[in-house]
Structure formats: C-alpha cells, structure tokens
C-alpha cells in the first residue's frame, strides 16, 4: 500500500457524540456552582444615548447584582425607540459617516428616512434642550435622544411659522422631509413650505441656495404641479438663477429659433407690433394644442423628439430621497435643451432635437398667423402661407387625426384680434342717475313764466341785450347765457321751456366710464372724467376720431443697398431670371417656370422667403407681381446682372 492508501475504521458519528455527551454531563452540584458564577460575572451592554457619536452604540460594563434604578415612564423616549425599531427591519444597517458617499448606503438611508419620517410626520415636541448636530446626509437614526428632541421642537415651530436659526443639519433634514412630501397633504403644499423655509432661512445661511435652487427644478419635474416651472420662475423672479431655461427669452423666441420661418425678421414685426404678435402666437399655439389634444395626440410629439441615447435621471441629487410613489408615464419638456421621460416609473433625461416636420409646422403656423394679421390690420402688403411647405407625410397624419392647421390658425388669429381690439364700456348707473337729477334741476331753473319773459322781449320778440351777462345767485347761467351755450328755446303754451340738447351730455362725463380706460388691449388713450357741469358745454362741431392702433401704422421698408445685394447673391439663377422677366413686363412667367421644371408657386415662395431673410418683407404678390414699393430695388438688382 502506498503512502496515501491507509485504511480508516468507520464509525457512527451520531452514537459517539451521544456517548461523549453523556460522559461530560455535569452533576447537580456542579450546575449550581456554574449558575452562581454566571450571575456574578460582569457583562457588557450597548447603550446609544451615552455614546458621544450619534447613532453609534457604546459598550457599557454591567453587573447582574447591581441593577440600575428603573427609569420613569417617558412617552417621548418610547416614541423614539419605536422609530428606531424600524431600522431593525432594514436590509442594510450601515449608517456610518465614513460611507456616506456609497450609492447603496444612500439609497438604504433614504428608504429608512422615508419610513421613519412617515412614522413621525405628525409628532410635535416642546423641549428646552438645544443640542447642536452636524452630519453628512443627516437622518433620524444618527441622532441621539437630545438631538431628536431639539430637532422636533424646532420643526414644530417652523410649521407654526416661527423659523429660527439652528444647526444646518437640522435644516437639511427638514428639507429632505419636504422633498419626500413627509408631513404635507399635497405637492403644492410641499412647494409652499419649501419656499417659505428657503426665503426665511437664507437670511441666516445663503449656502443652502445652491441646493434648493437645484431641487426646485427637480420638484417641478417629478411632481405634477398645476403650473409650469417657467411660470413659477417668473412669478418668483428667479430667472437669473436659470439662464439656460430662459435663453432664448421665452417660448416665442424658442419657437422662432427652431422655425423654418422666423417672423422676427419680417418687416411686419416692428417694435409697435411686437407685443401683439407675441401674444397672438401664444394664443394660436394654445388653440393648436387644444385641437391636437381633442384628437388624442400631442403637439410636442410633432415638434420635439428626444435623442435615442437617454441617461437615467434621479431627482434631488445631493439629498436623501426615496421614490415611494409610482409616477405616471409622461414627458416634461423644460426647454429645447432639456427633456425628461418617465416610462414604467423609470426616469430618463436627454436633450431634445427638433424634427424637420416640426420646424415646418411651426414655420407654417407663424407665416399663416402673420398673413391673417396683415389682412386684419389692413397692411399694405399681403402675405400667403403655402400648406405645401409641410411634408406630405405630416399632412397625411394631420388629416388622419382630423386636424386642419390652416383653419385652426386662421380662426384663432381672428378670435384673438377681435378680443384684443374690442372696446369695453362700463356704465356707472349711480353716476348716470346723478347726471339725470342735475339735468332736471337745471331744466327747472331755466323754465320761466310768460309774464316774466314778456318784459324782457322787445317789440320784435327778441331778447333785450343789457350789455352784461347776469348770473343768478344760485350759480346757474342766465337765460341769454344758456341760449348762447347751445340751449334751445321752446315755448309750449304759457311757459317757455329751455331744454338741453341730448348731445351736450358728452361721453367724457363720469356717467359713462371706459372699463380700465381702454379702447383695446394694447393702444388705449387714457380717458378723463369731467365735472358735473359737463352737460352745459356747447355741442362739439365734430366728434374726435378714434386713435389708430400703433400696429396699423405702417413703417417704411428697410432699403439698404447691402441687403439687396446680399439678396441678389443668394438667389438662384432661375430665381434671378424670373425676376428679370417680371421687371421687364409682358413675359409669361408660367412658361419660364415650366421650362425649368418648377412650379410657379414654389418659385414665388422661394423668392419671398429669401427676401424675408435679407430685406424683411415679401417682394412678390399674387400672379408674380412685384410690389410697387420694391420695383426700383428689384430693377437695380436686375440691372446689376
């Protein structure tokens, strides 16, 4: 047999163990001695409150013979102990500051903070103790008894509106609660309390700004609030803190930047009309969104599209946040640079790209809106928007969804303009009644008997001219003065009734006041209220003409030689030839277009689009007619050929 071929005797392990156990079993006397020694032997017990490091236990030597006196019943301590018991159910019990940067530790601490926070959401405390606390990613579990009482006492005062200065870690713990919607009824209430805390505490420590400003945006992305983040930023004057969100300035400039047709380069877009056009565009886009929504599609789906490679997005970076609520599938577009998608409760982030069909749709919307506005304001040059500029596939999809962009844009523009230019008149019934009473009183004073009147008449029946104008003691005008001020004398029967003409009660009287003193929403001359004697003024020979709105006053076209030269250089040979034929007159432009295999409408739109870019206005009207204002410039371009 070899070295490793040694045979071993087999035995039954269970039987041998039993025999060994029986042989080593102690007697009764030995057992009593061992028990007595165990009771007298000191032992160690873990205590949390006696340890200087919050959340870390300390081994304290105990004796079985010397038992500490029982503590008095403390419901607050019992509540804290129940909260700490939640940590025993945690899958990961590592709360050391040395591992605060570990992603798994942060997620577990966030889950534990959410569960303990919901357990303590309604707890209130009132304690005189004020212990400091400092920790990265503070949690309840890391705090001692005195620190817990300090925090919950401070939180109780904050909820009552009394925000006092304290350790910054306490402040961040309360911020974590608000981000997790702990202790609030809705996200709206959570945002209100978040803003109240930030506005009040940044006076003590501005270092929280860089965290709160980041979390405010995440809050609007994650929670569905009844307002947009852009409206929120503008309402609280936070635009300087979000330059990327407001560059370009607003949604109008954003759409102009991605549009195939930039209306800002149009000669129709002047400083006087800028506000009108901006507001009209927002109104039209709102109507378009409604039309798309009625067909169960989203307008943004036609315009924006996220990139294929999207990154996982976790809200509230730098905070302990646990996504306890399941989020519905949705898309949040903050700007052309930011888009957030939630699919199956999983968030992703990417910059957006604008589809080619989306650029065409926005360009057509702006051009059609401007064409309608030009017609409504009686602008000297017309403009036409060709639906053919949209891709055939997009047109088919819109027709399939039952959407007519031309009809929606036209109706929306007309509705906006009608609302913007209407005159709203508000009649003050109380002031009107006062005018009536004063008119009746004046009429009573001007009615004289025939006997008194006969003495003042000469043989021809005319009023005697005493050379002076007398005014009765009551302050009213004399008969002669009243007659000279447009009052008509009538003699019914035995009395002469001097009556006021109805026109003497002018619209400047306080009885009729224009609501908010406006004639329209953009250009409204301020009215002024006259005194109560406005009814005695002479009848004006002609009524004042209404002020023409500023946007209806046409401005001269920009005529710079370099702009026309740039336009000519950017025209194709076919477009240059077409303009040469048009300026010469008598040529058949249709045959010219057919000879070059191009549609006449496409040729005309191409020239007008380039003229809009360089000159700021269209130079061709219907039937390829050159506008009279630009004939000299076009002739100069052609002669330079």
DRENBA-896364 format. One line per 8 residues: their letters; for each residue x, y, z of C-alpha. Coordinates in nm, 2 decimals, always signed. Layout:
! residues N
a	X Y Z | ...
This chain:
! residues 641
xxxxxxxx	+0.00 +0.00 +0.00 | +0.12 +0.34 -0.08 | +0.16 +0.64 +0.14 | -0.20 +0.76 +0.08 | -0.36 +0.41 +0.08 | -0.41 +0.39 +0.46 | -0.74 +0.25 +0.56 | -0.95 +0.41 +0.83
xxxxxxxx	-1.21 +0.24 +1.05 | -1.56 +0.36 +1.00 | -1.78 +0.46 +1.30 | -2.12 +0.60 +1.36 | -2.07 +0.97 +1.44 | -2.41 +1.03 +1.60 | -2.37 +0.74 +1.85 | -2.02 +0.85 +1.95
xxxxxxxx	-2.14 +1.21 +2.01 | -2.42 +1.09 +2.23 | -2.18 +0.88 +2.44 | -1.94 +1.18 +2.48 | -2.23 +1.40 +2.58 | -2.34 +1.16 +2.85 | -1.99 +1.12 +2.99 | -1.94 +1.50 +3.01
xxxxxxxx	-2.28 +1.59 +3.16 | -2.22 +1.78 +3.49 | -2.37 +1.68 +3.82 | -2.64 +1.89 +4.00 | -2.38 +2.04 +4.24 | -2.16 +2.15 +3.95 | -2.45 +2.31 +3.78 | -2.54 +2.52 +4.08
xxxxxxxx	-2.18 +2.65 +4.11 | -2.17 +2.74 +3.74 | -2.50 +2.93 +3.76 | -2.38 +3.12 +4.06 | -2.06 +3.22 +3.88 | -2.26 +3.34 +3.58 | -2.48 +3.56 +3.78 | -2.19 +3.73 +3.95
xxxxxxxx	-1.99 +3.77 +3.63 | -2.00 +4.13 +3.48 | -2.12 +4.17 +3.13 | -2.14 +4.44 +2.86 | -2.45 +4.61 +2.72 | -2.48 +4.85 +2.42 | -2.62 +5.20 +2.50 | -2.69 +5.46 +2.24
xxxxxxxx	-2.76 +5.77 +2.44 | -2.43 +5.76 +2.64 | -2.22 +5.75 +2.32 | -2.08 +6.08 +2.21 | -2.12 +5.98 +1.84 | -2.49 +6.00 +1.74 | -2.63 +5.67 +1.61 | -2.34 +5.47 +1.74
xxxxxxxx	-2.37 +5.24 +2.04 | -2.13 +5.22 +2.33 | -2.04 +4.91 +2.53 | -2.11 +4.97 +2.90 | -1.99 +4.73 +3.17 | -2.29 +4.60 +3.37 | -2.32 +4.38 +3.68 | -2.60 +4.13 +3.74
xxxxxxxx	-2.60 +4.21 +4.12 | -2.62 +4.59 +4.07 | -2.92 +4.68 +3.86 | -2.98 +5.05 +3.76 | -3.29 +5.21 +3.90 | -3.58 +5.18 +3.66 | -3.65 +5.50 +3.46 | -3.97 +5.69 +3.48
xxxxxxxx	-4.21 +5.64 +3.20 | -4.12 +5.87 +2.91 | -4.36 +5.86 +2.62 | -4.13 +6.07 +2.40 | -3.84 +5.83 +2.46 | -4.08 +5.54 +2.39 | -4.18 +5.70 +2.06 | -3.82 +5.74 +1.96
xxxxxxxx	-3.75 +5.38 +2.05 | -4.04 +5.27 +1.83 | -3.89 +5.48 +1.54 | -3.55 +5.32 +1.59 | -3.71 +4.97 +1.58 | -3.79 +5.04 +1.21 | -3.42 +5.03 +1.14 | -3.41 +4.66 +1.25
xxxxxxxx	-3.62 +4.57 +0.96 | -3.37 +4.74 +0.72 | -3.17 +4.52 +0.49 | -2.86 +4.73 +0.54 | -2.77 +4.87 +0.88 | -2.47 +5.08 +0.80 | -2.52 +5.44 +0.89 | -2.16 +5.54 +0.94
xxxxxxxx	-2.05 +5.88 +0.81 | -1.74 +5.72 +0.66 | -1.96 +5.55 +0.40 | -2.20 +5.84 +0.32 | -2.07 +5.86 -0.04 | -2.16 +5.50 -0.12 | -2.46 +5.49 -0.35 | -2.62 +5.18 -0.20
xxxxxxxx	-2.58 +5.32 +0.15 | -2.75 +5.65 +0.04 | -3.04 +5.46 -0.11 | -3.09 +5.25 +0.20 | -3.06 +5.55 +0.43 | -3.32 +5.73 +0.21 | -3.56 +5.44 +0.24 | -3.52 +5.43 +0.61
xxxxxxxx	-3.55 +5.81 +0.65 | -3.88 +5.79 +0.45 | -4.02 +5.52 +0.67 | -3.92 +5.68 +0.99 | -4.03 +6.02 +0.87 | -4.38 +5.90 +0.78 | -4.39 +5.74 +1.13 | -4.30 +6.07 +1.29
xxxxxxxx	-4.48 +6.30 +1.04 | -4.74 +6.43 +1.29 | -4.51 +6.43 +1.60 | -4.47 +6.76 +1.79 | -4.24 +6.84 +2.07 | -4.17 +7.12 +2.31 | -3.83 +7.09 +2.48 | -3.58 +7.34 +2.62
xxxxxxxx	-3.28 +7.14 +2.52 | -3.08 +7.28 +2.22 | -2.81 +7.05 +2.12 | -2.60 +7.10 +1.80 | -2.59 +6.85 +1.52 | -2.36 +6.81 +1.22 | -2.35 +6.52 +0.97 | -2.34 +6.45 +0.60
xxxxxxxx	-2.68 +6.33 +0.48 | -2.84 +6.37 +0.83 | -3.10 +6.11 +0.94 | -3.31 +6.04 +1.25 | -3.12 +5.72 +1.32 | -2.79 +5.91 +1.36 | -2.92 +6.14 +1.62 | -2.92 +6.10 +2.00
xxxxxxxx	-3.22 +6.15 +2.23 | -3.14 +6.51 +2.30 | -3.08 +6.59 +1.93 | -3.40 +6.43 +1.83 | -3.59 +6.64 +2.08 | -3.41 +6.96 +1.96 | -3.50 +6.88 +1.60 | -3.86 +6.80 +1.65
xxxxxxxx	-3.90 +7.11 +1.87 | -3.75 +7.33 +1.60 | -3.97 +7.16 +1.33 | -4.28 +7.22 +1.54 | -4.20 +7.60 +1.55 | -4.12 +7.60 +1.17 | -4.46 +7.45 +1.09 | -4.62 +7.73 +1.31
xxxxxxxx	-4.43 +7.99 +1.10 | -4.15 +8.07 +1.35 | -3.83 +7.98 +1.16 | -3.53 +8.02 +1.39 | -3.16 +7.97 +1.33 | -3.03 +7.62 +1.42 | -2.77 +7.37 +1.32 | -2.76 +7.34 +0.94
xxxxxxxx	-2.80 +6.96 +0.95 | -3.14 +7.01 +1.11 | -3.24 +7.23 +0.83 | -3.14 +6.98 +0.56 | -3.32 +6.70 +0.74 | -3.64 +6.91 +0.72 | -3.57 +6.98 +0.35 | -3.54 +6.61 +0.30
xxxxxxxx	-3.89 +6.57 +0.45 | -4.04 +6.83 +0.22 | -3.88 +6.67 -0.09 | -4.03 +6.34 +0.01 | -4.36 +6.51 +0.09 | -4.35 +6.40 +0.45 | -4.60 +6.59 +0.66 | -4.78 +6.76 +0.38
xxxxxxxx	-5.11 +6.69 +0.21 | -5.01 +6.76 -0.15 | -4.71 +6.85 -0.36 | -4.85 +7.21 -0.38 | -4.83 +7.24 +0.00 | -4.49 +7.09 +0.00 | -4.37 +7.35 -0.25 | -4.52 +7.63 -0.05
xxxxxxxx	-4.34 +7.52 +0.27 | -4.02 +7.47 +0.08 | -4.03 +7.83 -0.05 | -4.12 +7.96 +0.30 | -3.83 +7.79 +0.46 | -3.59 +7.89 +0.19 | -3.69 +8.26 +0.19 | -3.66 +8.28 +0.57
xxxxxxxx	-3.35 +8.07 +0.64 | -3.13 +8.20 +0.36 | -3.11 +8.52 +0.57 | -2.91 +8.31 +0.82 | -2.71 +8.10 +0.58 | -2.70 +8.15 +0.20 | -2.52 +7.82 +0.14 | -2.85 +7.64 +0.11
xxxxxxxx	-2.92 +7.83 -0.22 | -2.71 +7.61 -0.44 | -2.90 +7.30 -0.32 | -3.25 +7.45 -0.30 | -3.23 +7.61 -0.65 | -3.14 +7.27 -0.79 | -3.42 +7.09 -0.60 | -3.69 +7.34 -0.70
xxxxxxxx	-3.65 +7.24 -1.07 | -3.64 +6.87 -0.98 | -3.96 +6.92 -0.77 | -4.15 +7.06 -1.08 | -4.02 +6.77 -1.30 | -4.10 +6.49 -1.05 | -4.43 +6.61 -0.91 | -4.72 +6.72 -1.13
xxxxxxxx	-4.80 +7.07 -1.02 | -5.08 +7.29 -1.17 | -4.83 +7.54 -1.30 | -4.52 +7.51 -1.53 | -4.17 +7.56 -1.40 | -4.13 +7.86 -1.63 | -4.43 +8.03 -1.48 | -4.30 +7.95 -1.13
xxxxxxxx	-3.96 +8.10 -1.20 | -4.11 +8.42 -1.35 | -4.36 +8.46 -1.06 | -4.08 +8.44 -0.80 | -3.82 +8.65 -1.01 | -3.58 +8.36 -1.03 | -3.48 +8.40 -1.39 | -3.12 +8.49 -1.32
xxxxxxxx	-3.07 +8.15 -1.15 | -3.19 +7.96 -1.46 | -3.02 +8.12 -1.76 | -3.04 +7.81 -1.97 | -3.41 +7.79 -1.92 | -3.46 +8.15 -2.04 | -3.22 +8.16 -2.33 | -3.40 +8.23 -2.55
xxxxxxxx	-3.61 +8.46 -2.35 | -3.94 +8.29 -2.37 | -4.13 +8.02 -2.56 | -4.19 +8.27 -2.85 | -3.82 +8.31 -2.91 | -3.77 +7.94 -2.86 | -4.01 +7.86 -3.14 | -3.86 +8.13 -3.36
xxxxxxxx	-3.52 +7.98 -3.32 | -3.64 +7.64 -3.45 | -3.89 +7.76 -3.70 | -3.84 +7.74 -4.08 | -3.99 +8.09 -4.09 | -3.86 +8.34 -3.83 | -4.13 +8.61 -3.80 | -3.89 +8.83 -3.61
xxxxxxxx	-3.71 +8.90 -3.94 | -4.03 +9.02 -4.11 | -4.09 +9.39 -4.18 | -4.43 +9.34 -4.03 | -4.26 +9.26 -3.69 | -4.19 +9.61 -3.56 | -4.15 +9.74 -3.21 | -4.51 +9.87 -3.21
xxxxxxxx	-4.65 +9.53 -3.31 | -4.41 +9.30 -3.12 | -4.63 +9.26 -2.82 | -4.93 +9.20 -3.03 | -4.76 +8.93 -3.24 | -4.61 +8.76 -2.93 | -4.94 +8.74 -2.75 | -5.12 +8.63 -3.07
xxxxxxxx	-4.87 +8.35 -3.12 | -4.91 +8.22 -2.77 | -5.29 +8.23 -2.82 | -5.27 +8.04 -3.15 | -5.03 +7.78 -3.01 | -5.28 +7.72 -2.72 | -5.56 +7.66 -2.97 | -5.34 +7.43 -3.17
xxxxxxxx	-5.26 +7.23 -2.85 | -5.63 +7.20 -2.78 | -5.70 +7.08 -3.14 | -5.43 +6.82 -3.11 | -5.55 +6.71 -2.77 | -5.90 +6.66 -2.89 | -5.76 +6.42 -3.15 | -5.57 +6.24 -2.86
xxxxxxxx	-5.23 +6.34 -2.99 | -4.97 +6.58 -2.85 | -4.84 +6.88 -3.05 | -4.50 +6.84 -2.89 | -4.47 +6.49 -3.03 | -4.48 +6.65 -3.38 | -4.22 +6.92 -3.29 | -3.98 +6.77 -3.03
xxxxxxxx	-3.81 +6.43 -3.02 | -3.56 +6.31 -2.76 | -3.23 +6.16 -2.86 | -3.20 +5.79 -2.88 | -2.94 +5.76 -2.60 | -3.10 +5.88 -2.29 | -2.94 +5.88 -1.94 | -3.11 +5.76 -1.62
xxxxxxxx	-3.23 +6.05 -1.42 | -3.26 +6.05 -1.04 | -3.44 +6.35 -0.88 | -3.30 +6.55 -0.60 | -2.93 +6.47 -0.63 | -2.74 +6.56 -0.31 | -3.05 +6.47 -0.09 | -3.19 +6.16 +0.07
xxxxxxxx	-3.49 +6.10 -0.14 | -3.69 +5.78 -0.17 | -3.93 +5.74 -0.47 | -4.21 +5.59 -0.28 | -4.49 +5.70 -0.51 | -4.54 +5.54 -0.85 | -4.52 +5.81 -1.12 | -4.75 +5.80 -1.44
xxxxxxxx	-4.59 +5.79 -1.78 | -4.53 +6.14 -1.90 | -4.29 +6.38 -2.08 | -4.16 +6.70 -1.93 | -4.00 +6.95 -2.17 | -3.84 +7.24 -2.00 | -3.66 +7.39 -2.30 | -3.51 +7.29 -2.63
xxxxxxxx	-3.22 +7.16 -2.42 | -3.40 +6.96 -2.16 | -3.65 +6.67 -2.18 | -3.74 +6.42 -1.91 | -3.93 +6.10 -1.98 | -4.10 +5.87 -1.72 | -4.18 +5.53 -1.85 | -4.28 +5.24 -1.62
xxxxxxxx	-4.18 +5.46 -1.32 | -3.83 +5.50 -1.45 | -3.70 +5.84 -1.54 | -3.46 +5.93 -1.82 | -3.31 +6.25 -1.94 | -3.18 +6.38 -2.27 | -3.15 +6.70 -2.47 | -3.42 +6.74 -2.73
xxxxxxxx	-3.39 +6.76 -3.10 | -3.64 +6.93 -3.33 | -3.78 +6.72 -3.61 | -3.78 +6.85 -3.96 | -4.15 +6.82 -3.98 | -4.18 +7.01 -3.65 | -3.97 +7.30 -3.79 | -4.20 +7.31 -4.09
xxxxxxxx	-4.52 +7.31 -3.88 | -4.40 +7.60 -3.66 | -4.29 +7.79 -3.96 | -4.62 +7.75 -4.14 | -4.80 +7.85 -3.82 | -4.61 +8.17 -3.79 | -4.65 +8.26 -4.15 | -5.02 +8.19 -4.17
xxxxxxxx	-5.08 +8.39 -3.85 | -4.89 +8.68 -3.99 | -5.09 +8.66 -4.32 | -5.41 +8.68 -4.12 | -5.28 +8.97 -3.91 | -5.18 +9.16 -4.22 | -5.53 +9.13 -4.36 | -5.70 +9.23 -4.03
xxxxxxxx	-5.47 +9.53 -3.98 | -5.51 +9.63 -4.35 | -5.14 +9.62 -4.40 | -5.03 +9.75 -4.74 | -4.86 +9.42 -4.85 | -5.03 +9.08 -4.83 | -4.87 +8.76 -4.74 | -4.96 +8.40 -4.82
xxxxxxxx	-4.86 +8.08 -4.64 | -4.84 +7.76 -4.86 | -4.96 +7.44 -4.69 | -4.74 +7.27 -4.94 | -4.44 +7.36 -4.74 | -4.53 +7.09 -4.50 | -4.41 +6.74 -4.57 | -4.67 +6.52 -4.74
xxxxxxxx	-4.64 +6.26 -4.46 | -4.71 +6.52 -4.20 | -5.02 +6.65 -4.39 | -5.15 +6.29 -4.42 | -5.10 +6.23 -4.04 | -5.28 +6.56 -3.96 | -5.57 +6.47 -4.20 | -5.59 +6.13 -4.04
xxxxxxxx	-5.62 +6.29 -3.70 | -5.89 +6.53 -3.83 | -5.67 +6.84 -3.78 | -5.67 +7.13 -4.03 | -5.38 +7.37 -3.93 | -5.49 +7.64 -4.17 | -5.85 +7.66 -4.03 | -5.73 +7.64 -3.66
xxxxxxxx	-5.46 +7.91 -3.71 | -5.69 +8.14 -3.91 | -5.98 +8.12 -3.66 | -5.75 +8.15 -3.36 | -5.59 +8.46 -3.50 | -5.92 +8.63 -3.59 | -6.06 +8.55 -3.24 | -5.75 +8.69 -3.07
xxxxxxxx	-5.75 +9.01 -3.28 | -6.12 +9.07 -3.22 | -6.08 +9.03 -2.84 | -5.76 +9.24 -2.84 | -5.92 +9.54 -3.02 | -6.27 +9.54 -2.88 | -6.39 +9.84 -2.68 | -6.54 +9.76 -2.35
xxxxxxxx	-6.77 +10.03 -2.20 | -6.89 +10.02 -1.84 | -7.18 +10.23 -1.74 | -7.19 +10.37 -1.39 | -7.56 +10.36 -1.32 | -7.52 +10.56 -1.00 | -7.33 +10.84 -1.17 | -7.58 +10.84 -1.46
xxxxxxxx	-7.87 +10.88 -1.22 | -7.68 +11.18 -1.07 | -7.65 +11.34 -1.41 | -8.02 +11.30 -1.47 | -8.11 +11.46 -1.14 | -7.88 +11.76 -1.22 | -8.02 +11.79 -1.57 | -8.38 +11.80 -1.43
xxxxxxxx	-8.28 +12.06 -1.17 | -8.12 +12.27 -1.44 | -8.43 +12.24 -1.66 | -8.64 +12.36 -1.36 | -8.43 +12.67 -1.32 | -8.44 +12.75 -1.69 | -8.83 +12.73 -1.71 | -8.97 +13.09 -1.68
xxxxxxxx	-9.33 +13.21 -1.69 | -9.46 +13.40 -2.00 | -9.52 +13.72 -1.78 | -9.16 +13.74 -1.67 | -9.05 +13.67 -2.02 | -9.27 +13.94 -2.19 | -9.10 +14.22 -2.00 | -8.77 +14.11 -2.14
xxxxxxxx	-8.89 +14.09 -2.50 | -8.88 +14.39 -2.73 | -9.13 +14.47 -3.00 | -8.97 +14.22 -3.24 | -8.97 +13.94 -2.98 | -8.60 +13.93 -2.94 | -8.43 +13.92 -2.60 | -8.31 +14.26 -2.48
xxxxxxxx	-7.93 +14.30 -2.47 | -7.84 +14.47 -2.15 | -7.47 +14.46 -2.24 | -7.38 +14.24 -1.94 | -7.43 +13.88 -1.86 | -7.61 +13.83 -1.54 | -7.57 +13.51 -1.33 | -7.85 +13.43 -1.08
xxxxxxxx	-7.74 +13.40 -0.71 | -7.78 +13.02 -0.73 | -7.49 +13.00 -0.97 | -7.69 +12.89 -1.28 | -7.65 +13.06 -1.61 | -7.88 +13.34 -1.72 | -8.13 +13.28 -2.00 | -7.92 +13.46 -2.25
xxxxxxxx	-7.60 +13.28 -2.15 | -7.78 +12.95 -2.16 | -7.90 +13.02 -2.51 | -7.55 +13.11 -2.62 | -7.43 +12.78 -2.49 | -7.63 +12.57 -2.73 | -7.96 +12.55 -2.53 | -8.28 +12.55 -2.74
xxxxxxxx	-8.58 +12.77 -2.65 | -8.92 +12.62 -2.70 | -9.25 +12.79 -2.59 | -9.52 +12.53 -2.53 | -9.84 +12.70 -2.42 | -9.79 +12.96 -2.14 | -9.44 +12.87 -2.05 | -9.11 +12.87 -2.23
xxxxxxxx	-8.91 +12.55 -2.17 | -8.54 +12.59 -2.23 | -8.42 +12.23 -2.29 | -8.07 +12.09 -2.31 | -7.97 +11.90 -2.63 | -7.90 +11.54 -2.56 | -7.56 +11.57 -2.73 | -7.45 +11.81 -2.46
xxxxxxxx	-7.41 +11.51 -2.22 | -7.07 +11.40 -2.36 | -6.90 +11.07 -2.33 | -6.64 +11.25 -2.11 | -6.90 +11.26 -1.83 | -6.84 +11.04 -1.53 | -7.17 +10.87 -1.61 | -7.00 +10.66 -1.89
xxxxxxxx	-6.66 +10.53 -1.80 | -6.45 +10.31 -2.01 | -6.36 +9.99 -1.82 | -5.99 +10.01 -1.72 | -5.98 +10.32 -1.95 | -5.90 +10.11 -2.25 | -6.02 +10.11 -2.61 | -5.82 +9.79 -2.68
xxxxxxxx	-5.56 +9.58 -2.51 | -5.25 +9.74 -2.65 | -5.31 +10.11 -2.75 | -5.57 +10.28 -2.53 | -5.58 +10.66 -2.48 | -5.64 +10.74 -2.12 | -5.98 +10.90 -2.05 | -6.06 +11.17 -1.81
xxxxxxxx	-6.37 +11.24 -1.61 | -6.52 +11.59 -1.64 | -6.71 +11.77 -1.36 | -7.08 +11.76 -1.31 | -7.14 +12.06 -1.53 | -7.02 +11.88 -1.85 | -7.38 +11.87 -1.96 | -7.38 +12.25 -2.01
xxxxxxxx	-7.09 +12.26 -2.26 | -7.16 +12.36 -2.62 | -7.22 +12.08 -2.87 | -6.90 +12.00 -3.05 | -6.90 +12.05 -3.42 | -6.74 +11.71 -3.49 | -6.66 +11.41 -3.28 | -6.29 +11.33 -3.22
xxxxxxxx	-6.17 +11.04 -3.43 | -6.06 +10.72 -3.26 | -5.69 +10.67 -3.24 | -5.55 +10.43 -3.49 | -5.36 +10.14 -3.32 | -4.99 +10.17 -3.35 | -4.95 +9.84 -3.53 | -5.18 +9.96 -3.81
xxxxxxxx	-4.94 +10.25 -3.88 | -4.71 +10.10 -4.15 | -4.34 +10.17 -4.13 | -4.12 +10.22 -4.44 | -3.94 +9.91 -4.57 | -3.57 +9.88 -4.50 | -3.39 +9.99 -4.81 | -3.02 +9.93 -4.77
xxxxxxxx	-2.81 +9.86 -5.07 | -2.61 +9.59 -4.89 | -2.93 +9.39 -4.80 | -3.05 +9.40 -5.16 | -2.71 +9.30 -5.28 | -2.70 +9.00 -5.04 | -3.05 +8.90 -5.15 | -2.94 +8.90 -5.52
xxxxxxxx	-2.63 +8.69 -5.44 | -2.84 +8.43 -5.26 | -3.10 +8.39 -5.54 | -3.05 +8.10 -5.78 | -3.01 +8.16 -6.15 | -3.37 +8.05 -6.21 | -3.50 +8.30 -5.95 | -3.28 +8.58 -6.09
xxxxxxxx	-3.41 +8.51 -6.43 | -3.77 +8.51 -6.32 | -3.73 +8.85 -6.15 | -3.57 +8.98 -6.47 | -3.87 +8.87 -6.67 | -4.11 +9.01 -6.41 | -3.95 +9.35 -6.40 | -3.94 +9.38 -6.78
xxxxxxxx	-4.31 +9.30 -6.80 | -4.51 +9.12 -7.07 | -4.33 +8.79 -7.02 | -4.50 +8.47 -6.94 | -4.35 +8.37 -6.61 | -4.56 +8.05 -6.61 | -4.39 +7.92 -6.93 | -4.05 +8.02 -6.78
xxxxxxxx	-4.12 +7.81 -6.47 | -4.25 +7.52 -6.67 | -3.94 +7.53 -6.89 | -3.72 +7.49 -6.58 | -3.95 +7.22 -6.43 | -4.05 +7.42 -6.13 | -4.40 +7.52 -6.00 | -4.48 +7.89 -6.02
xxxxxxxx	-4.60 +7.89 -5.66 | -4.28 +7.72 -5.54 | -4.07 +7.97 -5.74 | -4.25 +8.26 -5.59 | -4.24 +8.13 -5.24 | -3.87 +8.07 -5.27 | -3.80 +8.43 -5.37 | -4.03 +8.57 -5.10
xxxxxxxx	-3.87 +8.35 -4.83 | -3.52 +8.48 -4.92 | -3.64 +8.84 -4.94 | -3.79 +8.79 -4.59 | -3.45 +8.68 -4.46 | -3.25 +8.97 -4.62 | -3.49 +9.25 -4.68 | -3.75 +9.18 -4.42
xxxxxxxx	-4.06 +9.16 -4.64 | -4.20 +8.98 -4.94 | -4.14 +9.15 -5.27 | -4.38 +8.94 -5.49 | -4.76 +8.94 -5.47 | -5.02 +8.73 -5.64 | -4.95 +8.63 -6.00 | -4.58 +8.71 -5.96
xxxxxxxx	-4.64 +9.08 -5.94 | -4.36 +9.29 -5.79 | -4.48 +9.53 -5.52 | -4.47 +9.89 -5.62 | -4.26 +9.98 -5.32 | -3.98 +9.75 -5.42 | -3.98 +9.79 -5.80 | -3.69 +10.03 -5.80
xxxxxxxx	-3.48 +9.80 -5.58 | -3.56 +9.49 -5.79 | -3.48 +9.68 -6.11 | -3.15 +9.79 -5.96 | -3.07 +9.42 -5.88 | -3.16 +9.31 -6.23 | -2.95 +9.58 -6.40 | -2.65 +9.47 -6.19
x	-2.66 +9.13 -6.35
